Amino acid sequence: MQLPPASLPAQDWHALWHRSLDDPSLWRTLSLGNSQAPGRALRYAASQPRLLASIQELHLEFAAGVTDALLLPLAGAALEALNLNGCQKCAAPAGARLLHAATRRGGLPRAASL
């Protein structure tokens, strides 16, 4: 992704900003480690099919309040890496289901910390 010239009019910046948010390369890694409220971001990611399809790495190490209910909707992502270290409210079966769904979609987890 390249930066536009600084002389771009404001409305063009606005349009460019929204187009750049749709760039799949921006969403390859979703890192919410140590986050106090990752639920909103996880629900949003699960509700956006294009975004969900782009996520390859999910890092939630020591994120507060991550539960199975927040993780299971993310099964549509072809995860290659998943870090749930320190997520006390997650059961190992939910993480395993996420990894299983990723392998069915062609993603082979290169790293998984449950």
VENLIN-V215685 format. One record per backbone hydrogen bond with DSSP energy under -0.5 kcal/mol. NH is the residue of the N-H (numbers start at 1). CO is the residue of the C=O. Records with the same first field share a line. If there is no record, write none. Layout:
BEGIN
NH->CO, CO
END
This chain:
BEGIN
8->5
13->9
14->10
15->11
16->12
17->13
18->14
19->15
20->16
21->17
22->18, 19
23->20
26->23
27->24
28->25
30->57
31->29
32->30, 59
34->61
35->32
38->64
42->38
43->39
44->40
45->41
46->42
47->43
48->44, 45
49->47
52->48
53->49
54->50, 51
55->51
56->28
57->28
58->81
59->30
60->58, 83
62->85
63->60
64->35
66->63
67->65
68->89
70->67
71->67
72->68
73->69
74->71
75->72
76->73
77->74
79->77
80->56
81->56
82->111
83->58
84->82, 113
87->84
88->86
90->87
94->91
95->91
96->92
97->93
98->94
99->95
100->96
101->97
102->98
103->99
104->100
105->101
106->103
107->102
109->107
110->80
111->80
113->82
114->112
END
